[in-house]
Every structure is written in structure tokens, then in C-alpha cells.
Amino acid sequence: MKTNTASDRRNIMFALSTLIAVVLIVAIIGLLFLGKDEEFIEGEAEADEYRVSSKVPGRILKFYVTQGDWVNPGDTLVTLTAPDIEAKLTQAEAVRTAAEALNEKSHSPARREILLSAYEMWQKAIAGREIAEKTYVRIARLFQEGVMTAQQYDEALANFNAMTATEKAARLQYEMAQQGAQMEDKEITAAQVRQAQGGVAEVESYVEETVLLAPMSGEVSTIYPMRDELVGSGAPIMSITLMSHLWGSFNVREDRLRHFPIGAHFEAYSPALDTLIPMRVTYLKDLGTYAAWKATKVTGEYDLKTFEVKAIPMDSVAGLRPGMSLVVKMN
């Protein structure tokens, strides 16, 4: 009886020892492995882009590129047809032609007939002044000799002065006919020409907007309207991605931001390229939303916000495209 009791005790002790050993082993494994779980922050590659649009409304006439095409500065992307703008250009050119004609007329001498008539009147006045001068000289001499009366002398002097003024007025009329319009009229017509030229230049700038060119190199990513479709002023026609301006975007919980200060360097893994990409942080911004990794006041903790972290590759990465995943491993 005593032998069975001792055996049971040994069995119990052995079971307890085995249980304790298993618990210790599990605890050790948990400390060694579970405490070293790696955390990852996943983001994606993005790129700057610009939208091509026109200042004038029109109808799509022809596309010169398709989605995926590479364009260089100055390449023609699309042409539009805008009959209203073409009609306005015709009107503006007509106004400019009329203004230039008026301006040319104001700077030209009078008609040949008017100019000849003014010249003849001047010559007639010259002849009259010469006769009046001779008469005055003769009467003045006779007046000094006592032959002519003072009345006759005064009449001869007045006639000579009148004919001199008449000759001067006729000469001025002839010179005015030679010069054309007055200076004020010339300035008015010149201003009208400048105004008309400005109107033509304005409409021509609108006409230029019917042929849209690529301002920078990039890849055509999206084309919005179809051919023959009407587009409004400022409406986007296509988007072009600047493949040389790639960057990575990551959503980071604020308690991890200490690892991503502006200027910090880190490596991001690209699953698509199976390579590590050295990157540098250039921008941080609060997204205005709360992270889902931390509970609110129910557990006695505080809310943690999410920040967008932007980083650019340190070197150009062949094959990297917008939308590809980027993974950052957190130890």
C-alpha cells in the first residue's frame, strides 16, 4: 500500500515538472521570437503630372498622341477647331487694316488737286504782295517829296501790310496741305493702329491655343475627351506624367515619425523590381485622420494621427513606375 502511494507521488511530480518545463520553453520561445516581430510600412511610388488644357472652347480636331506615348517639349499633342475665334480674328484684322489706312492718310500730303490749288493761291498772294510793295515804295518817295498826301501814303502802307499777311497765310495753307493732317490727328490715328494691333494679337493668342504643345517631357497617362468632342475653356484634355519626378508616399503613425525626420535617409523595398531603393524624406503632412492602430480613451491611451511622408529616390531607378508598392521594414 505504501509502495503505490510513493509511485503516485513520483508520477505527479514528474507531470508537474514536465508541465513547468513546457511552460518555460514556450516562454523562452516567445521572448526570443515573438518579441522580435518585424513591422512594415507600405507605401507606393507616385509622380508629378500636369494637365493640358486650352484657354478657348473648341472641338477636338485631331490627337497626335495616345496613352503611353512619350512626348518632348514642343511636340504637338492635339489640335482644336474654333470657328468663333477664327471669325473674331477676321474682324480684328479688318479693324487693323482700316486703322492703318487712316493713319497712312493722316501722314500723307493732301490730294494733288488741293495741293496745286494751295500753291497757286500762294503764288497769287506773292504777286499781290510784290505789287503792293512797289506801290508803297513809290508813294513813300513821292510823299517825302511832298507830291503825295499823307492819306495816300497811309493807304499804300496798309495795302502793303495786308498783302504781306495774305501772302504769309497762303504760304501756311500750302505747307499744311503738304504736311497733311494736324499732329493731334496723327497721334489719334497712330493710337487707333496700336489698339487694333493689340486686338489682333489677343485673338491670335487664342488661335494659338487651338494647337496644344507639350511644355515638358513626360508620358501621356490619361486622355479625357474623344475626337470631335466639345471641350470648354480650361477643361483638361490630357494628363502627362513627369517620369523624372518620381517620389514615394507613405502613411506613418505619428509615434513612428521620429524615424522619418525631413532629410532622413532610409531604404524602401520594391517588390516589383525586387530591389532596395535608397530614399530621402522631403515632406511631412498631417492627413487629418486618426490612425487605426491605437484605441481612443477607452483603454486610457491617447489618439495618434497619421502623417503622409514623402521621400524621393537618391538615384534614378530604372523601371520604377507610379503605383508600384514600396515597403519599409521597421526593426
C-alpha positions in Angstrom: 0.0 0.0 0.0 2.8 2.4 0.8 4.6 1.4 -2.4 1.7 2.6 -4.6 1.5 5.9 -2.8 5.1 6.7 -3.4 4.8 5.8 -7.0 1.8 8.1 -7.4 3.7 10.9 -5.9 6.6 10.4 -8.3 4.2 10.4 -11.2 2.6 13.6 -10.0 6.0 15.3 -9.5 7.1 14.1 -13.0 4.0 15.6 -14.6 4.3 18.8 -12.8 8.0 19.0 -13.8 7.1 18.3 -17.4 4.4 21.0 -17.3 6.7 23.5 -15.8 9.4 22.7 -18.4 6.9 23.1 -21.3 5.7 26.5 -19.9 9.3 27.7 -19.6 10.2 26.5 -23.1 7.1 28.3 -24.5 8.0 31.5 -22.6 11.6 31.4 -23.8 10.4 30.9 -27.4 8.0 33.8 -27.0 10.8 36.0 -25.6 13.2 35.0 -28.3 10.9 35.1 -31.4 7.6 36.8 -30.7 9.2 39.9 -29.2 11.2 40.3 -32.4 8.4 40.5 -34.9 9.3 42.9 -37.7 6.9 45.7 -38.7 6.4 47.1 -42.2 5.2 50.4 -43.5 3.8 50.1 -47.0 3.6 53.0 -49.5 3.6 53.4 -53.2 5.5 55.2 -55.9 4.0 58.4 -57.3 5.0 61.0 -59.8 4.2 64.6 -60.6 2.0 65.3 -63.5 0.5 68.2 -65.4 -2.8 68.6 -67.3 -3.0 70.0 -70.8 -6.0 72.4 -71.4 -6.9 75.2 -73.7 -7.9 78.8 -72.9 -10.6 78.7 -75.6 -13.6 76.4 -76.1 -13.5 74.2 -79.2 -14.0 70.8 -80.7 -11.3 68.2 -80.7 -10.0 68.0 -84.3 -7.1 65.5 -84.0 -5.0 63.8 -81.4 -1.3 63.3 -82.2 -0.5 61.1 -79.2 -2.1 58.2 -77.4 -1.9 57.0 -73.9 1.6 55.7 -73.0 3.4 57.8 -75.6 6.5 59.7 -74.6 6.4 63.4 -75.5 9.2 66.1 -75.5 8.9 69.9 -75.2 7.3 71.4 -78.3 5.6 68.2 -79.5 2.1 68.7 -80.9 -0.4 67.0 -78.7 -3.8 67.9 -80.0 -5.5 70.4 -82.3 -8.9 72.0 -81.9 -11.2 73.8 -84.2 -12.8 77.0 -83.0 -14.9 78.8 -85.7 -15.8 81.6 -83.4 -12.2 82.5 -82.7 -11.4 82.4 -86.5 -14.3 84.8 -87.2 -13.0 87.2 -84.4 -9.6 87.1 -86.0 -11.1 88.2 -89.4 -12.9 91.0 -87.7 -9.8 92.1 -85.8 -7.7 92.1 -88.9 -10.3 94.2 -90.7 -10.2 96.8 -87.9 -6.5 96.9 -88.1 -6.5 97.4 -91.8 -8.9 100.3 -91.5 -6.9 101.9 -88.7 -3.6 101.6 -90.7 -5.3 103.2 -93.7 -6.5 106.2 -91.7 -3.0 106.5 -90.1 -1.4 106.5 -93.5 -3.8 109.1 -94.8 -3.1 111.4 -91.9 0.7 111.2 -92.6 0.3 111.7 -96.3 0.0 115.1 -98.0 -3.3 116.4 -99.4 -4.6 115.3 -102.8 -2.7 116.6 -105.8 -5.5 118.9 -106.8 -5.8 120.5 -103.3 -2.0 120.9 -103.1 -1.9 122.5 -106.6 -4.7 124.9 -105.7 -3.0 126.0 -102.5 0.2 126.6 -104.4 -1.5 128.8 -106.9 -3.1 130.8 -104.2 0.3 131.3 -102.6 1.8 132.4 -105.8 -1.1 134.8 -106.4 -0.5 136.3 -102.9 3.2 136.6 -103.6 2.4 138.6 -106.8 0.0 140.8 -104.9 2.5 141.5 -102.2 5.2 142.4 -104.7 2.9 144.9 -106.5 1.8 146.4 -103.1 5.4 146.7 -102.1 6.4 148.5 -105.3 3.4 150.8 -104.9 4.3 151.6 -101.3 7.9 152.3 -102.1 6.9 154.7 -105.0 4.3 156.6 -102.9 6.6 156.8 -99.9 9.2 158.5 -102.1 6.7 160.9 -103.6 5.3 161.6 -100.1 8.7 162.6 -98.9 8.9 165.0 -101.9 5.6 166.5 -101.0 3.7 165.2 -104.0 1.5 162.7 -102.2 -0.7 163.3 -99.3 -0.4 161.6 -96.0 -3.7 159.8 -96.7 -2.4 158.2 -99.9 0.8 157.2 -98.0 -1.2 155.5 -95.2 -3.3 153.7 -97.8 -0.3 152.4 -99.6 1.3 151.2 -96.4 -1.8 149.5 -95.2 -2.3 147.7 -98.5 1.4 146.6 -98.4 0.9 145.2 -94.9 -2.3 143.4 -95.9 -0.8 141.8 -98.9 2.2 140.7 -96.9 -0.2 139.0 -94.4 -2.2 137.5 -97.2 1.0 136.0 -98.8 2.1 134.6 -95.4 -1.4 133.0 -94.8 -1.3 131.5 -98.3 2.1 130.0 -97.7 1.0 128.4 -94.5 -2.0 126.9 -96.2 0.3 125.4 -98.8 2.6 124.0 -96.1 -0.3 122.5 -94.3 -1.5 120.9 -97.5 2.0 119.4 -97.9 2.1 118.1 -94.3 -1.4 116.5 -94.3 -3.4 116.2 -91.1 -2.6 118.0 -87.8 -0.2 116.5 -85.3 -3.1 115.7 -83.0 -4.9 113.8 -85.7 -1.8 111.9 -86.5 -1.5 110.9 -82.8 -5.1 109.7 -82.7 -4.8 107.6 -85.8 -1.5 106.1 -84.5 -3.2 105.2 -81.3 -6.0 103.5 -83.2 -3.5 101.4 -85.1 -1.8 100.3 -81.8 -5.2 99.4 -80.4 -6.2 97.4 -83.5 -2.8 95.6 -83.4 -3.4 94.7 -79.8 -6.8 93.3 -80.7 -5.3 91.2 -83.4 -2.5 89.9 -81.1 -5.1 89.0 -78.5 -7.2 87.0 -80.9 -4.0 85.4 -82.4 -3.1 84.2 -78.9 -6.5 82.5 -78.7 -5.9 80.9 -82.2 -2.5 79.6 -80.9 -4.4 77.9 -78.1 -6.1 75.6 -80.6 -2.8 73.9 -81.2 -1.6 72.5 -77.9 2.1 71.7 -77.4 3.9 69.8 -74.7 5.7 72.1 -72.3 7.8 69.4 -70.6 8.9 65.8 -71.3 6.7 63.1 -69.9 4.4 60.1 -70.6 0.8 60.6 -71.7 -1.1 58.9 -68.8 -4.7 59.9 -69.5 -6.7 61.3 -72.4 -10.1 62.6 -71.2 -12.3 63.6 -74.3 -12.8 61.8 -77.5 -12.2 63.1 -81.0 -14.9 65.6 -82.3 -16.0 66.1 -78.7 -16.6 69.7 -77.5 -14.3 70.9 -74.6 -14.8 74.0 -72.6 -12.3 76.7 -71.7 -9.8 75.4 -69.2 -11.2 71.8 -69.3 -8.4 69.2 -69.0 -7.8 67.3 -72.3 -4.9 65.0 -71.2 -2.6 64.4 -68.3 1.1 63.9 -68.7 3.2 62.2 -66.0 6.7 63.5 -65.3 8.6 60.2 -65.0 11.7 62.1 -64.0 9.9 63.4 -60.9 9.1 60.2 -59.0 8.7 60.0 -55.3 7.3 57.7 -52.6 4.3 58.3 -50.4 3.9 56.6 -47.0 1.3 56.8 -44.3 3.1 56.8 -41.0 1.6 56.8 -37.5 2.9 59.8 -35.5 4.7 57.7 -32.8 6.9 56.4 -35.7 7.7 59.8 -37.1 10.9 60.0 -35.1 12.3 57.6 -37.7 11.4 59.8 -40.6 12.5 63.4 -40.0 12.9 65.7 -43.0 16.3 64.9 -44.6 16.4 61.4 -43.1 17.7 58.5 -45.3 16.1 55.0 -45.4 15.7 52.1 -47.8 12.4 51.0 -49.3 11.9 47.6 -50.9 10.2 47.4 -54.3 8.5 44.0 -54.8 8.0 44.7 -58.5 11.7 45.3 -59.1 12.9 43.1 -56.2 15.4 45.8 -55.1 16.1 48.2 -52.3 15.8 51.9 -53.1 17.7 54.4 -51.0 15.3 57.4 -50.3 15.4 60.7 -48.6 12.5 62.3 -46.7 11.4 65.7 -48.2 7.9 66.4 -46.9 5.7 65.7 -43.9 2.0 66.5 -43.7 -0.9 65.7 -41.3 -3.5 63.8 -43.1 -6.2 65.0 -40.7 -7.4 61.5 -39.9 -6.7 59.3 -36.8 -4.6 56.1 -37.1 -6.4 52.9 -36.6 -3.6 51.2 -34.7 -4.4 52.8 -31.4 -7.6 52.9 -29.5 -9.1 56.1 -28.0 -9.7 56.9 -24.4 -11.4 53.6 -23.7 -8.0 52.0 -22.9 -6.6 55.0 -21.2 -4.4 55.9 -24.2 -4.4 58.8 -26.5 -5.3 59.3 -30.2 -2.5 59.0 -32.7 -2.7 60.8 -36.1 -1.5 59.6 -39.4 1.1 61.6 -41.4 2.0 61.5 -45.0 5.7 61.1 -45.6 7.1 61.9 -49.0 10.6 60.7 -50.0 12.5 60.9 -53.2 14.9 58.2 -54.5 18.5 59.1 -54.0 19.3 57.9 -57.6 17.3 57.2 -60.7 15.7 53.8 -60.6 15.1 52.1 -63.9 11.7 50.5 -64.2 10.1 52.3 -61.2 6.7 53.5 -62.2 3.8 55.3 -60.3 1.6 52.8 -58.4 4.3 50.3 -57.6 4.4 49.3 -53.9 7.3 50.4 -51.7 7.8 48.6 -48.3 9.9 50.0 -45.4 10.9 47.4 -42.8 10.8 48.7 -39.2 13.0 46.8 -36.7 
